[in-house]
Amino acid sequence: MPDSDSITLLAELAFAEPVAEAELLALAAVVGATRKEPGCQGYFAHVHAEDPKRVLFYERWQDQAALDAHNASAHLAAFRAQVGPRLAAPTQLSFWRRLD
């Protein structure tokens, strides 16, 4: 039976230009810090295979409280401040519940 409190989040970022070295370093930093957070069950960043302006985060959280704590974290705020000006559109979020 699935854990009804767990959350899977897909967050897609659309950059104005292809992801550059500075953004790759920022992605690595936020991924490393986030994976240490309580309640983080998985956190992965991907660059689109055919469109280097698109980044997808695949996130698994124990519950809403863990996700809320992540959203309030200093490392996520620093990431947003660094990459936000390079985004071409607002981040697209979709929330999922695991079936198995």
Phi and psi restraints in degrees (range 20) as a CNS / XPLOR table:
assign (resid 1 and name C) (resid 2 and name N)
       (resid 2 and name CA) (resid 2 and name C) 1.0 -70.4 20.0 2
assign (resid 2 and name N) (resid 2 and name CA)
       (resid 2 and name C) (resid 3 and name N) 1.0 155.8 20.0 2
assign (resid 2 and name C) (resid 3 and name N)
       (resid 3 and name CA) (resid 3 and name C) 1.0 -79.2 20.0 2
assign (resid 3 and name N) (resid 3 and name CA)
       (resid 3 and name C) (resid 4 and name N) 1.0 110.8 20.0 2
assign (resid 3 and name C) (resid 4 and name N)
       (resid 4 and name CA) (resid 4 and name C) 1.0 -70.5 20.0 2
assign (resid 4 and name N) (resid 4 and name CA)
       (resid 4 and name C) (resid 5 and name N) 1.0 -16.0 20.0 2
assign (resid 4 and name C) (resid 5 and name N)
       (resid 5 and name CA) (resid 5 and name C) 1.0 -87.7 20.0 2
assign (resid 5 and name N) (resid 5 and name CA)
       (resid 5 and name C) (resid 6 and name N) 1.0 -18.8 20.0 2
assign (resid 5 and name C) (resid 6 and name N)
       (resid 6 and name CA) (resid 6 and name C) 1.0 -71.2 20.0 2
assign (resid 6 and name N) (resid 6 and name CA)
       (resid 6 and name C) (resid 7 and name N) 1.0 152.6 20.0 2
assign (resid 6 and name C) (resid 7 and name N)
       (resid 7 and name CA) (resid 7 and name C) 1.0 -130.2 20.0 2
assign (resid 7 and name N) (resid 7 and name CA)
       (resid 7 and name C) (resid 8 and name N) 1.0 135.2 20.0 2
assign (resid 7 and name C) (resid 8 and name N)
       (resid 8 and name CA) (resid 8 and name C) 1.0 -110.7 20.0 2
assign (resid 8 and name N) (resid 8 and name CA)
       (resid 8 and name C) (resid 9 and name N) 1.0 130.6 20.0 2
assign (resid 8 and name C) (resid 9 and name N)
       (resid 9 and name CA) (resid 9 and name C) 1.0 -123.3 20.0 2
assign (resid 9 and name N) (resid 9 and name CA)
       (resid 9 and name C) (resid 10 and name N) 1.0 132.1 20.0 2
assign (resid 9 and name C) (resid 10 and name N)
       (resid 10 and name CA) (resid 10 and name C) 1.0 -109.9 20.0 2
assign (resid 10 and name N) (resid 10 and name CA)
       (resid 10 and name C) (resid 11 and name N) 1.0 123.1 20.0 2
assign (resid 10 and name C) (resid 11 and name N)
       (resid 11 and name CA) (resid 11 and name C) 1.0 -122.2 20.0 2
assign (resid 11 and name N) (resid 11 and name CA)
       (resid 11 and name C) (resid 12 and name N) 1.0 118.2 20.0 2
assign (resid 11 and name C) (resid 12 and name N)
       (resid 12 and name CA) (resid 12 and name C) 1.0 -109.1 20.0 2
assign (resid 12 and name N) (resid 12 and name CA)
       (resid 12 and name C) (resid 13 and name N) 1.0 126.0 20.0 2
assign (resid 12 and name C) (resid 13 and name N)
       (resid 13 and name CA) (resid 13 and name C) 1.0 -106.4 20.0 2
assign (resid 13 and name N) (resid 13 and name CA)
       (resid 13 and name C) (resid 14 and name N) 1.0 136.1 20.0 2
assign (resid 13 and name C) (resid 14 and name N)
       (resid 14 and name CA) (resid 14 and name C) 1.0 -115.9 20.0 2
assign (resid 14 and name N) (resid 14 and name CA)
       (resid 14 and name C) (resid 15 and name N) 1.0 111.3 20.0 2
assign (resid 14 and name C) (resid 15 and name N)
       (resid 15 and name CA) (resid 15 and name C) 1.0 -87.1 20.0 2
assign (resid 15 and name N) (resid 15 and name CA)
       (resid 15 and name C) (resid 16 and name N) 1.0 154.4 20.0 2
assign (resid 15 and name C) (resid 16 and name N)
       (resid 16 and name CA) (resid 16 and name C) 1.0 -72.2 20.0 2
assign (resid 16 and name N) (resid 16 and name CA)
       (resid 16 and name C) (resid 17 and name N) 1.0 -30.2 20.0 2
assign (resid 16 and name C) (resid 17 and name N)
       (resid 17 and name CA) (resid 17 and name C) 1.0 -129.6 20.0 2
assign (resid 17 and name N) (resid 17 and name CA)
       (resid 17 and name C) (resid 18 and name N) 1.0 162.6 20.0 2
assign (resid 17 and name C) (resid 18 and name N)
       (resid 18 and name CA) (resid 18 and name C) 1.0 -54.2 20.0 2
assign (resid 18 and name N) (resid 18 and name CA)
       (resid 18 and name C) (resid 19 and name N) 1.0 145.1 20.0 2
assign (resid 18 and name C) (resid 19 and name N)
       (resid 19 and name CA) (resid 19 and name C) 1.0 -58.4 20.0 2
assign (resid 19 and name N) (resid 19 and name CA)
       (resid 19 and name C) (resid 20 and name N) 1.0 126.8 20.0 2
assign (resid 19 and name C) (resid 20 and name N)
       (resid 20 and name CA) (resid 20 and name C) 1.0 -103.6 20.0 2
assign (resid 20 and name N) (resid 20 and name CA)
       (resid 20 and name C) (resid 21 and name N) 1.0 177.3 20.0 2
assign (resid 20 and name C) (resid 21 and name N)
       (resid 21 and name CA) (resid 21 and name C) 1.0 -55.8 20.0 2
assign (resid 21 and name N) (resid 21 and name CA)
       (resid 21 and name C) (resid 22 and name N) 1.0 -40.8 20.0 2
assign (resid 21 and name C) (resid 22 and name N)
       (resid 22 and name CA) (resid 22 and name C) 1.0 -61.6 20.0 2
assign (resid 22 and name N) (resid 22 and name CA)
       (resid 22 and name C) (resid 23 and name N) 1.0 -40.4 20.0 2
assign (resid 22 and name C) (resid 23 and name N)
       (resid 23 and name CA) (resid 23 and name C) 1.0 -70.3 20.0 2
assign (resid 23 and name N) (resid 23 and name CA)
       (resid 23 and name C) (resid 24 and name N) 1.0 -37.9 20.0 2
assign (resid 23 and name C) (resid 24 and name N)
       (resid 24 and name CA) (resid 24 and name C) 1.0 -62.1 20.0 2
assign (resid 24 and name N) (resid 24 and name CA)
       (resid 24 and name C) (resid 25 and name N) 1.0 -39.9 20.0 2
assign (resid 24 and name C) (resid 25 and name N)
       (resid 25 and name CA) (resid 25 and name C) 1.0 -66.2 20.0 2
assign (resid 25 and name N) (resid 25 and name CA)
       (resid 25 and name C) (resid 26 and name N) 1.0 -41.0 20.0 2
assign (resid 25 and name C) (resid 26 and name N)
       (resid 26 and name CA) (resid 26 and name C) 1.0 -64.8 20.0 2
assign (resid 26 and name N) (resid 26 and name CA)
       (resid 26 and name C) (resid 27 and name N) 1.0 -40.0 20.0 2
assign (resid 26 and name C) (resid 27 and name N)
       (resid 27 and name CA) (resid 27 and name C) 1.0 -61.9 20.0 2
assign (resid 27 and name N) (resid 27 and name CA)
       (resid 27 and name C) (resid 28 and name N) 1.0 -46.6 20.0 2
assign (resid 27 and name C) (resid 28 and name N)
       (resid 28 and name CA) (resid 28 and name C) 1.0 -61.2 20.0 2
assign (resid 28 and name N) (resid 28 and name CA)
       (resid 28 and name C) (resid 29 and name N) 1.0 -40.5 20.0 2
assign (resid 28 and name C) (resid 29 and name N)
       (resid 29 and name CA) (resid 29 and name C) 1.0 -65.5 20.0 2
assign (resid 29 and name N) (resid 29 and name CA)
       (resid 29 and name C) (resid 30 and name N) 1.0 -46.1 20.0 2
assign (resid 29 and name C) (resid 30 and name N)
       (resid 30 and name CA) (resid 30 and name C) 1.0 -69.8 20.0 2
assign (resid 30 and name N) (resid 30 and name CA)
       (resid 30 and name C) (resid 31 and name N) 1.0 -34.7 20.0 2
assign (resid 30 and name C) (resid 31 and name N)
       (resid 31 and name CA) (resid 31 and name C) 1.0 -65.4 20.0 2
assign (resid 31 and name N) (resid 31 and name CA)
       (resid 31 and name C) (resid 32 and name N) 1.0 -47.7 20.0 2
assign (resid 31 and name C) (resid 32 and name N)
       (resid 32 and name CA) (resid 32 and name C) 1.0 -60.5 20.0 2
assign (resid 32 and name N) (resid 32 and name CA)
       (resid 32 and name C) (resid 33 and name N) 1.0 -44.8 20.0 2
assign (resid 32 and name C) (resid 33 and name N)
       (resid 33 and name CA) (resid 33 and name C) 1.0 -68.3 20.0 2
assign (resid 33 and name N) (resid 33 and name CA)
       (resid 33 and name C) (resid 34 and name N) 1.0 -39.9 20.0 2
assign (resid 33 and name C) (resid 34 and name N)
       (resid 34 and name CA) (resid 34 and name C) 1.0 -67.2 20.0 2
assign (resid 34 and name N) (resid 34 and name CA)
       (resid 34 and name C) (resid 35 and name N) 1.0 -38.9 20.0 2
assign (resid 34 and name C) (resid 35 and name N)
       (resid 35 and name CA) (resid 35 and name C) 1.0 -61.9 20.0 2
assign (resid 35 and name N) (resid 35 and name CA)
       (resid 35 and name C) (resid 36 and name N) 1.0 -17.8 20.0 2
assign (resid 35 and name C) (resid 36 and name N)
       (resid 36 and name CA) (resid 36 and name C) 1.0 -89.1 20.0 2
assign (resid 36 and name N) (resid 36 and name CA)
       (resid 36 and name C) (resid 37 and name N) 1.0 -7.1 20.0 2
assign (resid 36 and name C) (resid 37 and name N)
       (resid 37 and name CA) (resid 37 and name C) 1.0 -71.9 20.0 2
assign (resid 37 and name N) (resid 37 and name CA)
       (resid 37 and name C) (resid 38 and name N) 1.0 142.2 20.0 2
assign (resid 37 and name C) (resid 38 and name N)
       (resid 38 and name CA) (resid 38 and name C) 1.0 -60.0 20.0 2
assign (resid 38 and name N) (resid 38 and name CA)
       (resid 38 and name C) (resid 39 and name N) 1.0 137.2 20.0 2
assign (resid 38 and name C) (resid 39 and name N)
       (resid 39 and name CA) (resid 39 and name C) 1.0 86.8 20.0 2
assign (resid 39 and name N) (resid 39 and name CA)
       (resid 39 and name C) (resid 40 and name N) 1.0 -5.4 20.0 2
assign (resid 39 and name C) (resid 40 and name N)
       (resid 40 and name CA) (resid 40 and name C) 1.0 -81.6 20.0 2
assign (resid 40 and name N) (resid 40 and name CA)
       (resid 40 and name C) (resid 41 and name N) 1.0 118.7 20.0 2
assign (resid 40 and name C) (resid 41 and name N)
       (resid 41 and name CA) (resid 41 and name C) 1.0 -101.9 20.0 2
assign (resid 41 and name N) (resid 41 and name CA)
       (resid 41 and name C) (resid 42 and name N) 1.0 -9.6 20.0 2
assign (resid 41 and name C) (resid 42 and name N)
       (resid 42 and name CA) (resid 42 and name C) 1.0 174.1 20.0 2
assign (resid 42 and name N) (resid 42 and name CA)
       (resid 42 and name C) (resid 43 and name N) 1.0 137.5 20.0 2
assign (resid 42 and name C) (resid 43 and name N)
       (resid 43 and name CA) (resid 43 and name C) 1.0 -151.2 20.0 2
assign (resid 43 and name N) (resid 43 and name CA)
       (resid 43 and name C) (resid 44 and name N) 1.0 112.8 20.0 2
assign (resid 43 and name C) (resid 44 and name N)
       (resid 44 and name CA) (resid 44 and name C) 1.0 -135.1 20.0 2
assign (resid 44 and name N) (resid 44 and name CA)
       (resid 44 and name C) (resid 45 and name N) 1.0 136.6 20.0 2
assign (resid 44 and name C) (resid 45 and name N)
       (resid 45 and name CA) (resid 45 and name C) 1.0 -109.7 20.0 2
assign (resid 45 and name N) (resid 45 and name CA)
       (resid 45 and name C) (resid 46 and name N) 1.0 138.6 20.0 2
assign (resid 45 and name C) (resid 46 and name N)
       (resid 46 and name CA) (resid 46 and name C) 1.0 -131.6 20.0 2
assign (resid 46 and name N) (resid 46 and name CA)
       (resid 46 and name C) (resid 47 and name N) 1.0 140.5 20.0 2
assign (resid 46 and name C) (resid 47 and name N)
       (resid 47 and name CA) (resid 47 and name C) 1.0 -98.6 20.0 2
assign (resid 47 and name N) (resid 47 and name CA)
       (resid 47 and name C) (resid 48 and name N) 1.0 133.4 20.0 2
assign (resid 47 and name C) (resid 48 and name N)
       (resid 48 and name CA) (resid 48 and name C) 1.0 -55.0 20.0 2
assign (resid 48 and name N) (resid 48 and name CA)
       (resid 48 and name C) (resid 49 and name N) 1.0 137.1 20.0 2
assign (resid 48 and name C) (resid 49 and name N)
       (resid 49 and name CA) (resid 49 and name C) 1.0 -65.4 20.0 2
assign (resid 49 and name N) (resid 49 and name CA)
       (resid 49 and name C) (resid 50 and name N) 1.0 -27.2 20.0 2
assign (resid 49 and name C) (resid 50 and name N)
       (resid 50 and name CA) (resid 50 and name C) 1.0 -117.2 20.0 2
assign (resid 50 and name N) (resid 50 and name CA)
       (resid 50 and name C) (resid 51 and name N) 1.0 -12.7 20.0 2
assign (resid 50 and name C) (resid 51 and name N)
       (resid 51 and name CA) (resid 51 and name C) 1.0 -131.4 20.0 2
assign (resid 51 and name N) (resid 51 and name CA)
       (resid 51 and name C) (resid 52 and name N) 1.0 95.8 20.0 2
assign (resid 51 and name C) (resid 52 and name N)
       (resid 52 and name CA) (resid 52 and name C) 1.0 -70.6 20.0 2
assign (resid 52 and name N) (resid 52 and name CA)
       (resid 52 and name C) (resid 53 and name N) 1.0 6.5 20.0 2
assign (resid 52 and name C) (resid 53 and name N)
       (resid 53 and name CA) (resid 53 and name C) 1.0 -93.9 20.0 2
assign (resid 53 and name N) (resid 53 and name CA)
       (resid 53 and name C) (resid 54 and name N) 1.0 -5.0 20.0 2
assign (resid 53 and name C) (resid 54 and name N)
       (resid 54 and name CA) (resid 54 and name C) 1.0 -112.7 20.0 2
assign (resid 54 and name N) (resid 54 and name CA)
       (resid 54 and name C) (resid 55 and name N) 1.0 134.2 20.0 2
assign (resid 54 and name C) (resid 55 and name N)
       (resid 55 and name CA) (resid 55 and name C) 1.0 -126.7 20.0 2
assign (resid 55 and name N) (resid 55 and name CA)
       (resid 55 and name C) (resid 56 and name N) 1.0 137.0 20.0 2
assign (resid 55 and name C) (resid 56 and name N)
       (resid 56 and name CA) (resid 56 and name C) 1.0 -121.1 20.0 2
assign (resid 56 and name N) (resid 56 and name CA)
       (resid 56 and name C) (resid 57 and name N) 1.0 129.2 20.0 2
assign (resid 56 and name C) (resid 57 and name N)
       (resid 57 and name CA) (resid 57 and name C) 1.0 -100.0 20.0 2
assign (resid 57 and name N) (resid 57 and name CA)
       (resid 57 and name C) (resid 58 and name N) 1.0 130.4 20.0 2
assign (resid 57 and name C) (resid 58 and name N)
       (resid 58 and name CA) (resid 58 and name C) 1.0 -108.8 20.0 2
assign (resid 58 and name N) (resid 58 and name CA)
       (resid 58 and name C) (resid 59 and name N) 1.0 118.1 20.0 2
assign (resid 58 and name C) (resid 59 and name N)
       (resid 59 and name CA) (resid 59 and name C) 1.0 -125.8 20.0 2
assign (resid 59 and name N) (resid 59 and name CA)
       (resid 59 and name C) (resid 60 and name N) 1.0 138.9 20.0 2
assign (resid 59 and name C) (resid 60 and name N)
       (resid 60 and name CA) (resid 60 and name C) 1.0 -125.2 20.0 2
assign (resid 60 and name N) (resid 60 and name CA)
       (resid 60 and name C) (resid 61 and name N) 1.0 127.1 20.0 2
assign (resid 60 and name C) (resid 61 and name N)
       (resid 61 and name CA) (resid 61 and name C) 1.0 -124.4 20.0 2
assign (resid 61 and name N) (resid 61 and name CA)
       (resid 61 and name C) (resid 62 and name N) 1.0 143.3 20.0 2
assign (resid 61 and name C) (resid 62 and name N)
       (resid 62 and name CA) (resid 62 and name C) 1.0 -59.6 20.0 2
assign (resid 62 and name N) (resid 62 and name CA)
       (resid 62 and name C) (resid 63 and name N) 1.0 -40.4 20.0 2
assign (resid 62 and name C) (resid 63 and name N)
       (resid 63 and name CA) (resid 63 and name C) 1.0 -166.2 20.0 2
assign (resid 63 and name N) (resid 63 and name CA)
       (resid 63 and name C) (resid 64 and name N) 1.0 178.4 20.0 2
assign (resid 63 and name C) (resid 64 and name N)
       (resid 64 and name CA) (resid 64 and name C) 1.0 -63.2 20.0 2
assign (resid 64 and name N) (resid 64 and name CA)
       (resid 64 and name C) (resid 65 and name N) 1.0 -35.2 20.0 2
assign (resid 64 and name C) (resid 65 and name N)
       (resid 65 and name CA) (resid 65 and name C) 1.0 -62.4 20.0 2
assign (resid 65 and name N) (resid 65 and name CA)
       (resid 65 and name C) (resid 66 and name N) 1.0 -40.2 20.0 2
assign (resid 65 and name C) (resid 66 and name N)
       (resid 66 and name CA) (resid 66 and name C) 1.0 -65.7 20.0 2
assign (resid 66 and name N) (resid 66 and name CA)
       (resid 66 and name C) (resid 67 and name N) 1.0 -41.2 20.0 2
assign (resid 66 and name C) (resid 67 and name N)
       (resid 67 and name CA) (resid 67 and name C) 1.0 -65.7 20.0 2
assign (resid 67 and name N) (resid 67 and name CA)
       (resid 67 and name C) (resid 68 and name N) 1.0 -40.9 20.0 2
assign (resid 67 and name C) (resid 68 and name N)
       (resid 68 and name CA) (resid 68 and name C) 1.0 -61.9 20.0 2
assign (resid 68 and name N) (resid 68 and name CA)
       (resid 68 and name C) (resid 69 and name N) 1.0 -41.5 20.0 2
assign (resid 68 and name C) (resid 69 and name N)
       (resid 69 and name CA) (resid 69 and name C) 1.0 -63.8 20.0 2
assign (resid 69 and name N) (resid 69 and name CA)
       (resid 69 and name C) (resid 70 and name N) 1.0 -40.4 20.0 2
assign (resid 69 and name C) (resid 70 and name N)
       (resid 70 and name CA) (resid 70 and name C) 1.0 -60.9 20.0 2
assign (resid 70 and name N) (resid 70 and name CA)
       (resid 70 and name C) (resid 71 and name N) 1.0 -46.2 20.0 2
assign (resid 70 and name C) (resid 71 and name N)
       (resid 71 and name CA) (resid 71 and name C) 1.0 -62.9 20.0 2
assign (resid 71 and name N) (resid 71 and name CA)
       (resid 71 and name C) (resid 72 and name N) 1.0 -22.9 20.0 2
assign (resid 71 and name C) (resid 72 and name N)
       (resid 72 and name CA) (resid 72 and name C) 1.0 -96.7 20.0 2
assign (resid 72 and name N) (resid 72 and name CA)
       (resid 72 and name C) (resid 73 and name N) 1.0 2.7 20.0 2
assign (resid 72 and name C) (resid 73 and name N)
       (resid 73 and name CA) (resid 73 and name C) 1.0 -73.2 20.0 2
assign (resid 73 and name N) (resid 73 and name CA)
       (resid 73 and name C) (resid 74 and name N) 1.0 150.6 20.0 2
assign (resid 73 and name C) (resid 74 and name N)
       (resid 74 and name CA) (resid 74 and name C) 1.0 -66.5 20.0 2
assign (resid 74 and name N) (resid 74 and name CA)
       (resid 74 and name C) (resid 75 and name N) 1.0 -37.1 20.0 2
assign (resid 74 and name C) (resid 75 and name N)
       (resid 75 and name CA) (resid 75 and name C) 1.0 -69.9 20.0 2
assign (resid 75 and name N) (resid 75 and name CA)
       (resid 75 and name C) (resid 76 and name N) 1.0 -32.7 20.0 2
assign (resid 75 and name C) (resid 76 and name N)
       (resid 76 and name CA) (resid 76 and name C) 1.0 -71.4 20.0 2
assign (resid 76 and name N) (resid 76 and name CA)
       (resid 76 and name C) (resid 77 and name N) 1.0 -39.0 20.0 2
assign (resid 76 and name C) (resid 77 and name N)
       (resid 77 and name CA) (resid 77 and name C) 1.0 -61.4 20.0 2
assign (resid 77 and name N) (resid 77 and name CA)
       (resid 77 and name C) (resid 78 and name N) 1.0 -41.1 20.0 2
assign (resid 77 and name C) (resid 78 and name N)
       (resid 78 and name CA) (resid 78 and name C) 1.0 -65.3 20.0 2
assign (resid 78 and name N) (resid 78 and name CA)
       (resid 78 and name C) (resid 79 and name N) 1.0 -40.5 20.0 2
assign (resid 78 and name C) (resid 79 and name N)
       (resid 79 and name CA) (resid 79 and name C) 1.0 -62.2 20.0 2
assign (resid 79 and name N) (resid 79 and name CA)
       (resid 79 and name C) (resid 80 and name N) 1.0 -47.7 20.0 2
assign (resid 79 and name C) (resid 80 and name N)
       (resid 80 and name CA) (resid 80 and name C) 1.0 -60.3 20.0 2
assign (resid 80 and name N) (resid 80 and name CA)
       (resid 80 and name C) (resid 81 and name N) 1.0 -40.5 20.0 2
assign (resid 80 and name C) (resid 81 and name N)
       (resid 81 and name CA) (resid 81 and name C) 1.0 -64.9 20.0 2
assign (resid 81 and name N) (resid 81 and name CA)
       (resid 81 and name C) (resid 82 and name N) 1.0 -36.7 20.0 2
assign (resid 81 and name C) (resid 82 and name N)
       (resid 82 and name CA) (resid 82 and name C) 1.0 -75.1 20.0 2
assign (resid 82 and name N) (resid 82 and name CA)
       (resid 82 and name C) (resid 83 and name N) 1.0 -45.3 20.0 2
assign (resid 82 and name C) (resid 83 and name N)
       (resid 83 and name CA) (resid 83 and name C) 1.0 -95.6 20.0 2
assign (resid 83 and name N) (resid 83 and name CA)
       (resid 83 and name C) (resid 84 and name N) 1.0 -19.2 20.0 2
assign (resid 83 and name C) (resid 84 and name N)
       (resid 84 and name CA) (resid 84 and name C) 1.0 -50.4 20.0 2
assign (resid 84 and name N) (resid 84 and name CA)
       (resid 84 and name C) (resid 85 and name N) 1.0 -45.8 20.0 2
assign (resid 84 and name C) (resid 85 and name N)
       (resid 85 and name CA) (resid 85 and name C) 1.0 -65.2 20.0 2
assign (resid 85 and name N) (resid 85 and name CA)
       (resid 85 and name C) (resid 86 and name N) 1.0 -17.2 20.0 2
assign (resid 85 and name C) (resid 86 and name N)
       (resid 86 and name CA) (resid 86 and name C) 1.0 -93.7 20.0 2
assign (resid 86 and name N) (resid 86 and name CA)
       (resid 86 and name C) (resid 87 and name N) 1.0 -3.4 20.0 2
assign (resid 86 and name C) (resid 87 and name N)
       (resid 87 and name CA) (resid 87 and name C) 1.0 -79.9 20.0 2
assign (resid 87 and name N) (resid 87 and name CA)
       (resid 87 and name C) (resid 88 and name N) 1.0 143.4 20.0 2
assign (resid 87 and name C) (resid 88 and name N)
       (resid 88 and name CA) (resid 88 and name C) 1.0 -92.1 20.0 2
assign (resid 88 and name N) (resid 88 and name CA)
       (resid 88 and name C) (resid 89 and name N) 1.0 -15.5 20.0 2
assign (resid 88 and name C) (resid 89 and name N)
       (resid 89 and name CA) (resid 89 and name C) 1.0 -155.5 20.0 2
assign (resid 89 and name N) (resid 89 and name CA)
       (resid 89 and name C) (resid 90 and name N) 1.0 163.2 20.0 2
assign (resid 89 and name C) (resid 90 and name N)
       (resid 90 and name CA) (resid 90 and name C) 1.0 -62.0 20.0 2
assign (resid 90 and name N) (resid 90 and name CA)
       (resid 90 and name C) (resid 91 and name N) 1.0 149.9 20.0 2
assign (resid 90 and name C) (resid 91 and name N)
       (resid 91 and name CA) (resid 91 and name C) 1.0 -64.1 20.0 2
assign (resid 91 and name N) (resid 91 and name CA)
       (resid 91 and name C) (resid 92 and name N) 1.0 134.7 20.0 2
assign (resid 91 and name C) (resid 92 and name N)
       (resid 92 and name CA) (resid 92 and name C) 1.0 -95.7 20.0 2
assign (resid 92 and name N) (resid 92 and name CA)
       (resid 92 and name C) (resid 93 and name N) 1.0 123.7 20.0 2
assign (resid 92 and name C) (resid 93 and name N)
       (resid 93 and name CA) (resid 93 and name C) 1.0 -114.3 20.0 2
assign (resid 93 and name N) (resid 93 and name CA)
       (resid 93 and name C) (resid 94 and name N) 1.0 138.3 20.0 2
assign (resid 93 and name C) (resid 94 and name N)
       (resid 94 and name CA) (resid 94 and name C) 1.0 -137.6 20.0 2
assign (resid 94 and name N) (resid 94 and name CA)
       (resid 94 and name C) (resid 95 and name N) 1.0 136.3 20.0 2
assign (resid 94 and name C) (resid 95 and name N)
       (resid 95 and name CA) (resid 95 and name C) 1.0 -109.6 20.0 2
assign (resid 95 and name N) (resid 95 and name CA)
       (resid 95 and name C) (resid 96 and name N) 1.0 140.8 20.0 2
assign (resid 95 and name C) (resid 96 and name N)
       (resid 96 and name CA) (resid 96 and name C) 1.0 -135.5 20.0 2
assign (resid 96 and name N) (resid 96 and name CA)
       (resid 96 and name C) (resid 97 and name N) 1.0 152.6 20.0 2
assign (resid 96 and name C) (resid 97 and name N)
       (resid 97 and name CA) (resid 97 and name C) 1.0 -117.6 20.0 2
assign (resid 97 and name N) (resid 97 and name CA)
       (resid 97 and name C) (resid 98 and name N) 1.0 129.5 20.0 2
assign (resid 97 and name C) (resid 98 and name N)
       (resid 98 and name CA) (resid 98 and name C) 1.0 -72.6 20.0 2
assign (resid 98 and name N) (resid 98 and name CA)
       (resid 98 and name C) (resid 99 and name N) 1.0 139.8 20.0 2
assign (resid 98 and name C) (resid 99 and name N)
       (resid 99 and name CA) (resid 99 and name C) 1.0 -91.0 20.0 2
assign (resid 99 and name N) (resid 99 and name CA)
       (resid 99 and name C) (resid 100 and name N) 1.0 -27.2 20.0 2
